[in-house]
């Protein structure tokens, strides 16, 4: 019997699915044992090797149903759609399997359902699997508190086919920054601007989206004060970055206790995140915390 982690890739024929498969077959930790696609996909029922051009996957068929595959698997990696990911999450929880979800665009109701089922699930859920972006999430908490009087603008750029906007990563940056200032994002967010009489109010967090060509992913956090500004930009050059992170998450979640985990926990950024929280709380407690 193989000691490898037995992997199912949901949405196997999509951009991210293909990249995860390419990375997994080159990784000694994993064995690809299953793949799924949406009902109307032309590759359903055919060898995965025909879909992704990887000869070693000739014995794996592209399946319509996830459930029959789970008895031979340890973990699912899912970059699909909110509805499909929700179904796979619930199924994995019921069958005691791990799942890594990189899908974005979940509704508040869907998020609440996930957390209700967290006691039975072993899941890594993150809008971005890259190491650099997860450090940026923590930085947003630190910078938002340290520069509490600075204006904030977040810009994200992605390929023309991305279906949700703003990106999940842009929202996570904004949410972390708003929390560092003791406010809710919904109270201070401005999603793009158009029209007149739009003078910027204090405390607003601007979020802007660009969709063009084949941009894999770019996020910029701008903080601007009197006479100075600070910009933090993260660029992804290849989807291999996300695939590598997803496989790290898969290794982590296979042996994890039940719960929903972040990539910060997978990457060991917990202490940095905790330190950021303490720093944010101290900053919020200070009065007149502007520059002296």
N, C-alpha and C positions, 0 to 999 in steps of 0.2 A: 504494500500500500504506500502511495506517495505521501511524503510529509509536507508537500506543498499546500498552500492556501488555495482552495478550489473557488474559482471566481466566475460569477455571472455578470455580464455587461448588458445593462438595459439601454435600449437605443443604440445598439451596436454598430449600425451602419451610418450614424450621424457623424458630424465633425469630431465631437469629443469621444464618442464610442470607438471610432477607428483609432484615435490617438491612444486611448487607454489600452486597446487590444495590442497595438504595436509595442507599447511600453511593457505590457504584461508578459508577452511572449519572450522578451529579452531579459526578463527578471527571474532569477532562480527561485524566488519566493512563491511564484504563482503558477497555477495551471488553469487555463480557461476551459470551463466545463459547460458553459451555456451562454446563450445570447438571445435577446428578444428585440422585436421591432413592432411598430404600430400595425394594426390589422390590414391597412391598405398598401403596405410596403411590398414592392415587387420581389424582395429577397426572402420573404417569409417561406419557410419550408425548404430552402436551398442551403447548400454548405456555406458556412461562414467564410471559407477560403475564397469563394467566388465573389463575395461581397466586399471583402477588404484586401484581397490579394496576398494573404498570408497562408502559404501552403500547409503549414503545420496545423492549421485549423480546419482541415478538410473533413474531419469526422464530427465537427460541431455544427449542428443545424441551427438556422435562424428560426426561433420559435415565436409563436403568437402569445402563448401562455407562459407566465412565470412559474405558477404553482408546481407543475410537473417536474421542473428542473431543480427544485430546492432540496430534494432528498440527497442529491449528489454534490451539494455546494456548501460553502462556508460563509460566503459574503457576496452581496450584490453591490455593484457600483452603478449609480443611476444619475445620468445627466439628461433628463428627458423633458417632461412637462409637469406642471404642478399636479394635475389630476392623476397622471400615470405614476408619479413618484409617491403620491399619497397612497395609492393602491399597493404599491410595492413595499412601502414602509409598514403598512398594517399587516401585510402578508408575512414579511420578515419577522415582525414582532410575534405573531401567532406561532410561527414555526421555529422560533429561537435562533434565527440567523442574523448575522451582522449586515448592516447596510450603510453605504456611504452615499450621501445625496449632495450633488452640486447644483441641482436645479434651483432657479430663482423665480420670483413672481408669485409666491404663495400668498393667499389671502389671510387676513387675521383669523378667520374661522378655521382654515386649514392648519395654521400654526398652532392654534389652541387645541385642535384635535391631536396633533402630534404630541404635544406636551401632556395631554391626558393619558396617552398610551406609552409615555416614556418609561414607566415602571417595568414594562415587558420588552421594551425595545433596546437594541444595542445599535446606536446610530451616530455617525458623524455627519453633522449638517452644517454646511458653510456656503455662503454665496461666492467664495473665492478660495481655491485650494492652494494658492501660491504662498510660499514662505514670506516673501517680501510684502505682499498685501496684508497678511495677517499681522506683521509688525506695524504696518501703517494704521491698521484698526486701533492698535494700542496707542500709537502716537497721537491719533486724533483725540483720545481722551486726555492725554497730557497737555497737548497744545491748546485745546479748547479751554482748559482751566488756567493754564499759565498765561494765556493771552486773552483773557476773558472780555476785554473791551475792543478786541480787533474784529473787523468785519470778516465774514467767512463766505467763500464761494467754492463750490465743488463742481468740477467739470469732468464728465466721463465720455469716452469715445469708444464705439464698437462697430462691428461690421454691419452692413445694411440689412442682414437677415435676422438680427436679434429682435425677439418679439416683445420683451418687457422693457419698460423705461420709467424711471431711471433704473440703472443697473442695481442689482442686489448689493454689490460692493459699495456703490456710491451711497446707498441708503444706510448701510452699516457704518460707514465713515460719519455720515451726518447724525445718525442716532447716537453714536458714541460721543461725538462732540457736543451734541445737545445735552446729553446726560451729564457730561463733565461740567456743564454750566447750570445744572439743576432745573432744566426745562424739558418739555416734551417736544419732539421734532414737529409734530402736527401744529404746534402753536407758533412756530417761528419759520417754517419752511416756505420758500418761494421757488416754484418749479418753472424756471424760465421767466422771461419778462417780455411783455408786448403792450404798447400803448403809451399814454401820457400820464403826467402826474404820478410818476412811479419813484419818487425820491426814496432812497433806501432807509427804512426805519432801523433803529438800533436793535441789535440782537438777532437780526434776520440771518438765516442760513440759505444761501442761494444754491440751487442744484440744477445743472444744465446737462443736456444729453446731445451727443452728436452720433449720427448713424451714417456711415459712408464706407464704400468699398469693402475691403477685407481686413479692417482693423481688428486685431485680436482683442485688445483691451488696453485702455489707458485711463488713469485717474489722476487728477490733480486737485490737491487741497491748497487753497490760497487763503492766507490770513493777512489782512492789511490794517495797519495802524497809522498813526501820525508820522509821516516821514520814513516809513519802512514797511516792508512786506516780506512774508515768508511763504515759500512754495515748496510743497512736497509732491513729487510726481512718481508714480509707479507705472511702468510700461511692461507689457508682456509681448515678447517677440514670437513666441510659439506656444501652441496649445500643449506641447509636451510639458510645460511648466505645470499646468493644471493636472495633467495625467500623472506626473510624478507625485504631486501632492495627494491625489486621490488614492494612489497605491500605498503611500505612507499611512493614510487614514485607514485603508483596508487592513493593513498589518496591525494597526492599533486596535481596531474595533473587534477583531476576531476574539481577542482574549479579554475584552473590557467587561466590566460589570454593567448591568442594565442601566440605560440612561441615554440622554442626548448630549453629545459632546461637540465642542467647537474645534476648529483647527488650531486655535491657541493651545488647547489642551494636548492635542496630538503632537504639536511642535515643542511643547514644554515652555510655552510663553506665559504660563499661569502666573508665575511669580512677578513677571514684568507687568502683567495686567492687574494683579493685586496691588502692586506698588503704585500703578497709575491711579487706581481707585482711591487709595489713601491720600495721594497727592491732590486729587480732585476734591475730596472731602475737606481737606485742610484749606484749599484755596477758596472754597465756597463759604467756609466759616469766617474767613478774614473779611473785614470791612475796609472799604477804600483800598481795594487791592490793585489799583492802577499804578502805572509807572510813577516813581517819585522823582 
